[in-house]
Amino acid sequence: MRPFTYLRAKSPAEAAALAAQVDGSRFIAGGTNLLDLMKLDIETPTHLIDVNGLALDRIEATPEGGLRIGALVRNTDLAADSRIRQDYGLLSRALLAGASGQLRNMATTAGNLLQRTRCPYFYDTHQACNKRQPGSGCAAIGGFSRPLGVIGVSDACIATHPSDMAVAMRALDAQVETVRPDGSTRVIPIADFHRLPGNTPNIETALAAHELITAVTLPAPLGGTHIYQKVRDRASYACALVSVAVVIQPDGSGRVALGGVAHKPWRVEAAEASMNQGAAAVSAKLLAGATPTHDNAFKLTLVERTLASVMAQARAQA
């Protein structure tokens, strides 16, 4: 780990402004991903701005009937909140499917959205990785690609996004609230928050330089049956090979988002019009244009079978 300077911010706007004053600044809260990457010399910030003291750790009702989740709400607290469990069960289930209890106690809402890929070539600093070192190439292409992306990938990167929480939030149409160094604020729909790799896989979100997440808002409850199914190689806190987040209404309509298949949580709203036609019809539209490798082509079938399983569960619970 390289040397760095450190200070604590007193407000969100101050944190963003301070970050803009020092090249190489990063925000730190739980540090469950950032500190690991610093130890491996993948992340090399010269200055850390501690945002833990900011008043961003509350879950509050919004005038529209939804919830505003502070950026610093810990994953454990979010999953256990009675309002989340009752009205947004999909989110609670996704959170509990990710990481370990100890990590969830530290990890924050904003940090979960911003965690970086678990691609083995990203973590191996001796391998080419455009995400870690732009322009160096992608060793995963032609290498070990079993856990990697099958859709939305590019010639520069086939990594996947590791978050379970983000997949649920994509299905729920969450919005991300931020503050910029000049004190201005904006709201980013979760659909636009994470980027596909294109030619710049190192640019992973729509955040501008030094922009700080302050909250994530959920719309009014959708109702319906909420299911999050995570398929992984071992029943630990391993990342998903495939995950399926669904909200299915009594009439069979619903929403579906996928994890483990792309550089961002994957949702195609047009595919949801086929929910009453079964998992095969939905999967065909969700994964249209997929370009899997020989090693991960099984994910296409796995998505369809997992979606069929959760749709059957929803019918049984209706």
DOKOLLUM-739873 format. One record per residue (C-alpha): residue number from 1; x, y, z. Coordinates in pm, whole numbers, plus 50000, padded with zeros to 5 digits. Example, Ala and Ser with C-alpha at 12.3 -4.5 7.8 and 13.67 -1.06 7.14 Angstrom:
<sites>
<site num="1" x="51230" y="49550" z="50780"/>
<site num="2" x="51367" y="49894" z="50714"/>
</sites>
This chain:
<sites>
<site num="1" x="50000" y="50000" z="50000"/>
<site num="2" x="50131" y="50342" z="49903"/>
<site num="3" x="50142" y="50642" z="50139"/>
<site num="4" x="49840" y="50873" z="50139"/>
<site num="5" x="49706" y="51172" z="50329"/>
<site num="6" x="49372" y="51166" z="50510"/>
<site num="7" x="49105" y="51401" z="50640"/>
<site num="8" x="48742" y="51395" z="50750"/>
<site num="9" x="48481" y="51600" z="50568"/>
<site num="10" x="48213" y="51790" z="50757"/>
<site num="11" x="47945" y="51802" z="50486"/>
<site num="12" x="47875" y="51636" z="50150"/>
<site num="13" x="47944" y="51957" z="49959"/>
<site num="14" x="48270" y="52006" z="50147"/>
<site num="15" x="48376" y="51649" z="50072"/>
<site num="16" x="48323" y="51699" z="49700"/>
<site num="17" x="48501" y="52035" z="49705"/>
<site num="18" x="48797" y="51895" z="49898"/>
<site num="19" x="48829" y="51609" z="49651"/>
<site num="20" x="48855" y="51855" z="49366"/>
<site num="21" x="49144" y="52033" z="49537"/>
<site num="22" x="49379" y="51733" z="49554"/>
<site num="23" x="49469" y="51517" z="49256"/>
<site num="24" x="49426" y="51147" z="49328"/>
<site num="25" x="49160" y="51194" z="49597"/>
<site num="26" x="48911" y="50921" z="49681"/>
<site num="27" x="48618" y="50907" z="49921"/>
<site num="28" x="48622" y="50633" z="50183"/>
<site num="29" x="48339" y="50501" z="50401"/>
<site num="30" x="48329" y="50128" z="50477"/>
<site num="31" x="48637" y="50065" z="50266"/>
<site num="32" x="48543" y="49701" z="50207"/>
<site num="33" x="48650" y="49715" z="49842"/>
<site num="34" x="48877" y="50019" z="49823"/>
<site num="35" x="49118" y="49910" z="50097"/>
<site num="36" x="49161" y="49565" z="49942"/>
<site num="37" x="49244" y="49724" z="49607"/>
<site num="38" x="49490" y="49964" z="49772"/>
<site num="39" x="49672" y="49673" z="49932"/>
<site num="40" x="49707" y="49511" z="49590"/>
<site num="41" x="49830" y="49837" z="49431"/>
<site num="42" x="49530" y="49843" z="49198"/>
<site num="43" x="49386" y="50158" z="49353"/>
<site num="44" x="49654" y="50413" z="49438"/>
<site num="45" x="49487" y="50722" z="49587"/>
<site num="46" x="49716" y="50991" z="49723"/>
<site num="47" x="49447" y="51139" z="49948"/>
<site num="48" x="49150" y="50982" z="50129"/>
<site num="49" x="48846" y="51183" z="50235"/>
<site num="50" x="48653" y="51011" z="50513"/>
<site num="51" x="48279" y="51067" z="50469"/>
<site num="52" x="48163" y="50853" z="50761"/>
<site num="53" x="48083" y="51156" z="50976"/>
<site num="54" x="47829" y="51297" z="50732"/>
<site num="55" x="47459" y="51273" z="50815"/>
<site num="56" x="47387" y="51031" z="50532"/>
<site num="57" x="47297" y="50721" z="50732"/>
<site num="58" x="46918" y="50748" z="50752"/>
<site num="59" x="46629" y="50587" z="50566"/>
<site num="60" x="46346" y="50836" z="50524"/>
<site num="61" x="46007" y="50844" z="50351"/>
<site num="62" x="45976" y="51063" z="50042"/>
<site num="63" x="45674" y="51280" z="49953"/>
<site num="64" x="45611" y="51050" z="49655"/>
<site num="65" x="45556" y="50750" z="49881"/>
<site num="66" x="45897" y="50592" z="49835"/>
<site num="67" x="46212" y="50587" z="50046"/>
<site num="68" x="46534" y="50786" z="50045"/>
<site num="69" x="46829" y="50570" z="50152"/>
<site num="70" x="47131" y="50766" z="50271"/>
<site num="71" x="47459" y="50687" z="50099"/>
<site num="72" x="47611" y="50572" z="50430"/>
<site num="73" x="47333" y="50335" z="50535"/>
<site num="74" x="47510" y="50006" z="50602"/>
<site num="75" x="47400" y="49703" z="50404"/>
<site num="76" x="47300" y="49517" z="50722"/>
<site num="77" x="47077" y="49802" z="50837"/>
<site num="78" x="46918" y="49843" z="50496"/>
<site num="79" x="46837" y="49473" z="50463"/>
<site num="80" x="46688" y="49463" z="50814"/>
<site num="81" x="46474" y="49778" z="50788"/>
<site num="82" x="46107" y="49684" z="50830"/>
<site num="83" x="45996" y="49908" z="50543"/>
<site num="84" x="46247" y="49751" z="50307"/>
<site num="85" x="46150" y="49400" z="50413"/>
<site num="86" x="45780" y="49468" z="50372"/>
<site num="87" x="45766" y="49681" z="50056"/>
<site num="88" x="46097" y="49618" z="49882"/>
<site num="89" x="46167" y="49255" z="49968"/>
<site num="90" x="46368" y="49214" z="49649"/>
<site num="91" x="46627" y="49458" z="49780"/>
<site num="92" x="46650" y="49294" z="50121"/>
<site num="93" x="46697" y="48950" z="49965"/>
<site num="94" x="46964" y="49075" z="49727"/>
<site num="95" x="47160" y="49238" z="50008"/>
<site num="96" x="47152" y="48922" z="50218"/>
<site num="97" x="47276" y="48721" z="49919"/>
<site num="98" x="47590" y="48933" z="49897"/>
<site num="99" x="47907" y="48922" z="50102"/>
<site num="100" x="47929" y="48803" z="50462"/>
<site num="101" x="47764" y="48941" z="50773"/>
<site num="102" x="48085" y="49114" z="50875"/>
<site num="103" x="48123" y="49283" z="50537"/>
<site num="104" x="47757" y="49388" z="50529"/>
<site num="105" x="47806" y="49553" z="50869"/>
<site num="106" x="48067" y="49784" z="50713"/>
<site num="107" x="47960" y="49817" z="50350"/>
<site num="108" x="47752" y="50121" z="50256"/>
<site num="109" x="47478" y="50180" z="50002"/>
<site num="110" x="47693" y="50409" z="49785"/>
<site num="111" x="47998" y="50187" z="49817"/>
<site num="112" x="47798" y="49884" z="49706"/>
<site num="113" x="47700" y="50063" z="49386"/>
<site num="114" x="48062" y="50166" z="49325"/>
<site num="115" x="48238" y="49837" z="49395"/>
<site num="116" x="48466" y="49721" z="49118"/>
<site num="117" x="48469" y="49402" z="48916"/>
<site num="118" x="48598" y="49074" z="49054"/>
<site num="119" x="48746" y="48971" z="48719"/>
<site num="120" x="49063" y="48773" z="48804"/>
<site num="121" x="49263" y="48961" z="48540"/>
<site num="122" x="49170" y="49294" z="48698"/>
<site num="123" x="49311" y="49168" z="49028"/>
<site num="124" x="49631" y="49027" z="48879"/>
<site num="125" x="49858" y="49325" z="48819"/>
<site num="126" x="50084" y="49112" z="48598"/>
<site num="127" x="49803" y="49067" z="48344"/>
<site num="128" x="49675" y="49308" z="48081"/>
<site num="129" x="49357" y="49485" z="48187"/>
<site num="130" x="49207" y="49792" z="48020"/>
<site num="131" x="49000" y="49861" z="48328"/>
<site num="132" x="49304" y="49877" z="48553"/>
<site num="133" x="49552" y="50013" z="48296"/>
<site num="134" x="49376" y="50167" z="47994"/>
<site num="135" x="49524" y="50062" z="47665"/>
<site num="136" x="49703" y="49754" z="47798"/>
<site num="137" x="49454" y="49505" z="47651"/>
<site num="138" x="49215" y="49249" z="47800"/>
<site num="139" x="49375" y="48920" z="47901"/>
<site num="140" x="49033" y="48776" z="47982"/>
<site num="141" x="48949" y="48767" z="47611"/>
<site num="142" x="49097" y="48437" z="47507"/>
<site num="143" x="49173" y="48352" z="47870"/>
<site num="144" x="48967" y="48218" z="48160"/>
<site num="145" x="48624" y="48368" z="48103"/>
<site num="146" x="48379" y="48134" z="48277"/>
<site num="147" x="48255" y="48392" z="48532"/>
<site num="148" x="48263" y="48689" z="48294"/>
<site num="149" x="48018" y="48878" z="48074"/>
<site num="150" x="47807" y="48747" z="47789"/>
<site num="151" x="47621" y="49062" z="47681"/>
<site num="152" x="47704" y="49431" z="47657"/>
<site num="153" x="48073" y="49342" z="47640"/>
<site num="154" x="48331" y="49489" z="47404"/>
<site num="155" x="48668" y="49413" z="47249"/>
<site num="156" x="48819" y="49609" z="47539"/>
<site num="157" x="48652" y="49434" z="47834"/>
<site num="158" x="48428" y="49140" z="47923"/>
<site num="159" x="48413" y="49198" z="48299"/>
<site num="160" x="48091" y="49189" z="48501"/>
<site num="161" x="47961" y="49411" z="48779"/>
<site num="162" x="47965" y="49222" z="49112"/>
<site num="163" x="47684" y="49393" z="49305"/>
<site num="164" x="47370" y="49205" z="49408"/>
<site num="165" x="47211" y="49518" z="49552"/>
<site num="166" x="47248" y="49709" z="49225"/>
<site num="167" x="47058" y="49438" z="49034"/>
<site num="168" x="46762" y="49472" z="49270"/>
<site num="169" x="46775" y="49851" z="49250"/>
<site num="170" x="46772" y="49831" z="48870"/>
<site num="171" x="46454" y="49625" z="48884"/>
<site num="172" x="46302" y="49874" z="49129"/>
<site num="173" x="46392" y="50182" z="48918"/>
<site num="174" x="46598" y="50348" z="49189"/>
<site num="175" x="46756" y="50690" z="49141"/>
<site num="176" x="47097" y="50807" z="49261"/>
<site num="177" x="47132" y="51152" z="49419"/>
<site num="178" x="47470" y="51328" z="49408"/>
<site num="179" x="47652" y="51650" z="49491"/>
<site num="180" x="47929" y="51807" z="49283"/>
<site num="181" x="48231" y="52011" z="49396"/>
<site num="182" x="48052" y="52336" z="49311"/>
<site num="183" x="47767" y="52240" z="49545"/>
<site num="184" x="47517" y="52162" z="49268"/>
<site num="185" x="47314" y="51843" z="49290"/>
<site num="186" x="47158" y="51607" z="49041"/>
<site num="187" x="46962" y="51282" z="49018"/>
<site num="188" x="47081" y="50993" z="48798"/>
<site num="189" x="46839" y="50710" z="48710"/>
<site num="190" x="46993" y="50377" z="48805"/>
<site num="191" x="46949" y="50268" z="48443"/>
<site num="192" x="47200" y="50535" z="48340"/>
<site num="193" x="47432" y="50514" z="48640"/>
<site num="194" x="47653" y="50220" z="48538"/>
<site num="195" x="47818" y="50226" z="48196"/>
<site num="196" x="47892" y="49955" z="47944"/>
<site num="197" x="48265" y="49912" z="47875"/>
<site num="198" x="48288" y="50030" z="47515"/>
<site num="199" x="48642" y="50153" z="47453"/>
<site num="200" x="48677" y="50298" z="47805"/>
<site num="201" x="48605" y="50021" z="48057"/>
<site num="202" x="48797" y="50220" z="48319"/>
<site num="203" x="48505" y="50467" z="48324"/>
<site num="204" x="48245" y="50264" z="48508"/>
<site num="205" x="47972" y="50509" z="48610"/>
<site num="206" x="47809" y="50834" z="48503"/>
<site num="207" x="47965" y="51019" z="48796"/>
<site num="208" x="48176" y="51321" z="48709"/>
<site num="209" x="48515" y="51372" z="48870"/>
<site num="210" x="48486" y="51421" z="49248"/>
<site num="211" x="48106" y="51382" z="49244"/>
<site num="212" x="47974" y="51227" z="49567"/>
<site num="213" x="47670" y="51003" z="49604"/>
<site num="214" x="47446" y="51132" z="49884"/>
<site num="215" x="47143" y="50902" z="49861"/>
<site num="216" x="46952" y="50647" z="49661"/>
<site num="217" x="46576" y="50689" z="49630"/>
<site num="218" x="46319" y="50418" z="49568"/>
<site num="219" x="45981" y="50492" z="49410"/>
<site num="220" x="45654" y="50398" z="49578"/>
<site num="221" x="45620" y="50022" z="49640"/>
<site num="222" x="45535" y="49809" z="49339"/>
<site num="223" x="45352" y="49532" z="49521"/>
<site num="224" x="45368" y="49187" z="49367"/>
<site num="225" x="45597" y="48897" z="49454"/>
<site num="226" x="45965" y="48977" z="49501"/>
<site num="227" x="46229" y="48709" z="49440"/>
<site num="228" x="46607" y="48729" z="49409"/>
<site num="229" x="46776" y="48409" z="49294"/>
<site num="230" x="47156" y="48396" z="49291"/>
<site num="231" x="47339" y="48109" z="49123"/>
<site num="232" x="47706" y="48070" z="49216"/>
<site num="233" x="47974" y="47805" z="49229"/>
<site num="234" x="47967" y="47777" z="49606"/>
<site num="235" x="47720" y="47885" z="49873"/>
<site num="236" x="47938" y="48147" z="50035"/>
<site num="237" x="47971" y="48513" z="49949"/>
<site num="238" x="48100" y="48433" z="49601"/>
<site num="239" x="47978" y="48659" z="49323"/>
<site num="240" x="47698" y="48540" z="49099"/>
<site num="241" x="47751" y="48339" z="48785"/>
<site num="242" x="47395" y="48449" z="48714"/>
<site num="243" x="47140" y="48625" z="48933"/>
<site num="244" x="46777" y="48702" z="48857"/>
<site num="245" x="46575" y="48973" z="49030"/>
<site num="246" x="46202" y="48970" z="48962"/>
<site num="247" x="45889" y="49148" z="49073"/>
<site num="248" x="45587" y="48959" z="48942"/>
<site num="249" x="45231" y="49087" z="48971"/>
<site num="250" x="44922" y="48867" z="49020"/>
<site num="251" x="44832" y="48903" z="48650"/>
<site num="252" x="45170" y="48759" z="48547"/>
<site num="253" x="45324" y="49087" z="48437"/>
<site num="254" x="45642" y="49201" z="48603"/>
<site num="255" x="45999" y="49319" z="48593"/>
<site num="256" x="46325" y="49129" z="48563"/>
<site num="257" x="46690" y="49231" z="48597"/>
<site num="258" x="46999" y="49014" z="48569"/>
<site num="259" x="47334" y="49009" z="48743"/>
<site num="260" x="47653" y="48823" z="48654"/>
<site num="261" x="47610" y="48865" z="48279"/>
<site num="262" x="47719" y="49219" z="48196"/>
<site num="263" x="47929" y="49520" z="48291"/>
<site num="264" x="47619" y="49664" z="48461"/>
<site num="265" x="47294" y="49527" z="48603"/>
<site num="266" x="47111" y="49407" z="48293"/>
<site num="267" x="46750" y="49493" z="48225"/>
<site num="268" x="46561" y="49521" z="47896"/>
<site num="269" x="46218" y="49666" z="47963"/>
<site num="270" x="46087" y="49551" z="47624"/>
<site num="271" x="46149" y="49191" z="47727"/>
<site num="272" x="45913" y="49228" z="48021"/>
<site num="273" x="45617" y="49251" z="47785"/>
<site num="274" x="45670" y="48876" z="47726"/>
<site num="275" x="45643" y="48773" z="48093"/>
<site num="276" x="45313" y="48595" z="48030"/>
<site num="277" x="45475" y="48394" z="47751"/>
<site num="278" x="45723" y="48224" z="47982"/>
<site num="279" x="46092" y="48227" z="48066"/>
<site num="280" x="46216" y="48125" z="47721"/>
<site num="281" x="46045" y="48420" z="47552"/>
<site num="282" x="46170" y="48669" z="47811"/>
<site num="283" x="46525" y="48531" z="47807"/>
<site num="284" x="46543" y="48544" z="47428"/>
<site num="285" x="46472" y="48918" z="47433"/>
<site num="286" x="46683" y="48988" z="47742"/>
<site num="287" x="46989" y="48825" z="47589"/>
<site num="288" x="46939" y="48917" z="47223"/>
<site num="289" x="47277" y="49003" z="47076"/>
<site num="290" x="47473" y="48815" z="47343"/>
<site num="291" x="47832" y="48729" z="47251"/>
<site num="292" x="47946" y="48466" z="47503"/>
<site num="293" x="48280" y="48292" z="47494"/>
<site num="294" x="48314" y="47916" z="47466"/>
<site num="295" x="48367" y="47900" z="47843"/>
<site num="296" x="48063" y="48101" z="47952"/>
<site num="297" x="47801" y="48022" z="47687"/>
<site num="298" x="47629" y="47809" z="47952"/>
<site num="299" x="47510" y="48133" z="48113"/>
<site num="300" x="47250" y="48181" z="47840"/>
<site num="301" x="47080" y="47855" z="47935"/>
<site num="302" x="47135" y="47923" z="48304"/>
<site num="303" x="46952" y="48256" z="48280"/>
<site num="304" x="46650" y="48092" z="48118"/>
<site num="305" x="46637" y="47809" z="48370"/>
<site num="306" x="46684" y="48041" z="48669"/>
<site num="307" x="46414" y="48274" z="48541"/>
<site num="308" x="46180" y="47977" z="48489"/>
<site num="309" x="46248" y="47872" z="48849"/>
<site num="310" x="46169" y="48212" z="48999"/>
<site num="311" x="45857" y="48251" z="48785"/>
<site num="312" x="45737" y="47913" z="48913"/>
<site num="313" x="45812" y="48025" z="49270"/>
<site num="314" x="45612" y="48342" z="49214"/>
<site num="315" x="45313" y="48146" z="49088"/>
<site num="316" x="45332" y="47917" z="49390"/>
<site num="317" x="45340" y="48214" z="49628"/>
<site num="318" x="45057" y="48404" z="49458"/>
</sites>
